[in-house]
Amino acid sequence: MTNTYKNFKKDPELLKKKLSALQYQVTQKSGTEPPFQNEFWNHKAAGIYVDIVSGEPLFASLHKFDSGTGWPSFYQPIDEQYLTFKKDNELWLSRTEVRSHYADSHLGHVFHDGPAPTGVRYCINSAALRFIKKEDLHIQGYGELASLFDDTQK
């Protein structure tokens, strides 16, 4: 896997040019996109979701489920080392914010109301993600994650 995200340097001006206004608002300003009106809430293709800013591998389609909330939801990350968690008291209730480790992108929130086997729901903004089809993992530099999709792993 290409580990360019480990040497990621955040340049706000470059990000403003690279990202759409919504992607910038979500990832850099901790915004939230509208439910049911985002790219991946009902996305069913096999592959992985990476941080739109740095490319850190975050979630796999194998762990995605329909939470009914209108945002992509996952019951586990590919590897928790690529996530950081922060207390979020912005609303009337205390929540746990999920951010990418290297780019520090706001991704969404995690709740303890998900399905088995973890009981956890990572509620993630599509605007924070880029999808890589399983067929493209090798050419995109994520070949070592292709084994997630081996028939023996299902």
N, C-alpha and C positions, 0 to 999 in steps of 0.2 A: 504494500500500500504506500502510495506517496504520502510522506509525512510533512508536506509543505505547511500544513496548518500549525505545526509545532513551532515554526519560525514566523508565524503570522505577525505582522505589524499593522495595527489599525491606523489608517489614514482617513480622517473624516471627509476631507475634500474628495479623495478618490472614491470613497464609498458613495458620496452623493451623486457622483457621475455613473458609477457601476450599477447601483440599485435603483429600482423604481421608487417613487415617493412613498408608496405603501410599505415596501420592503425596508426602506430607511426608517420610517416611523416606527414600525414594529421592532426591528432588530436593535436600533440605536436609541430610540426614545421610549421603549417598553410599551409600545402601542398594541392594540388588538384589532384584528380585521373582523369584518362582519361574519357572523355564522351563516352557513349554507350558501355563501357567496364568495367562496375562495377555491383555489385550484385543487386542493387535495382532500377536502372533507369526504368526498365520495369516490376517491381514486382507488382502483382495485388492481392495478398492474403489479407484477412481482419486481422487487428491487429494493434499493435503500434510499433513505432520505438523509441528505447531508446539509450542514449549515450553509446557507446561501452566501455568507460572507467569507468563511474560511475553508469550507469543504470538509470539516470534521464529520466523520460518519456518526450519525445519531440514532436513527431508527430503521428497522426493516419492515417491509410489508407483511412479513410473517407474523408480526406482533401487533398489527393494526386491527382495530375493531370499530364497529359502528356504535358510538356511545349515544347517538341521538342528539348531540349537542351542536352539530354543524361545523365542528373543527376536526381535523385529523386527531385520532386518539390511538394511543399505543399502550400496551400493558407492561412493556419493558423496553429499555434502550438496547442498542447493540452492545455497548460497553459503557458503564456508568462513568468511566474515567473521562469521557468527553463532555460531561455535564457538571454544572455547579448548581447549588441550590441556595436561595436566599429567602428570608422572611419577607413577605409582602403584606403590608398593612394599609395599602392605598384605599381599599374599599372598606365597607363596614365589617368585614370579617378578615381574619388572618388566613393568608394563603401562603403556599410555597412556590416561589417563582423558579422556573427552570431556565438556565442560561448555558450557552456553550462554553466549554472550558477555555479554549485558546482565544477565540474572537470576542468572548464575553457578549455574544448576541443574546438578546431577549428572545426566548423561544415560545414560552407559554407558562403553564402552571401544572403542578402535579397534585392529584387528589387520591384519597384512599377509598375510592368507591368503584374501582375497576373490577374486571372479571378475574377468574382463576387463570393462571396459577398464582399471580402476584397480588391481586386485589388492588392494584394501582392503576390509575388512569393519567397518562401524560397527555394533557390537552394542549396541542401545539398549533401555532399559527402557520398556515401554508406559506405566508409571505416570508417566513424565516427559513424555508426549506427549498432545496433543489433535489429533484428526483433523478436517480440513475437506474435505468432498467437493468435487471439481472444479466441480460445478454451483453451489456456494455460495461460491466464491472471491471473486466481486465483492461480494456482500452482506456478507461477513465482513471486507472490507477488504484482500483479497489479490489483487485483480483483475489486477495486473501479472504475477502468476505463472500466470495462465490460459494464457498462450502456451506454457508447458511442455507442455501437453496438445494443442496443435495437431497435426493429422495430419501436417503437414509436418516437425514436430520428431521424429517417431518413426522 
